[in-house]
């Protein structure tokens, strides 16, 4: 089974080298995620960063590829 994660991010900071990320929701199909994305295009805080939306397809009951750990910069 797959779900669709709708998120929004945009660069912040003096040098724009950090990202502000928001998870908006998780949906059972891409069409539902797209409908919500279209609603958020005109909301305060999102309308000035319309290129920041992302819909990702995720498999349920699957690991998120962290087998090797992660690095802190």
Protein Blocks (a to p, Z undefined) as FASTA:
>chain_A
ZZddddddddedjkopaccdddfbdcfbfklmmmmmmmmmmgghjlmmmmlgccddddeh
iaehimnopadZZ
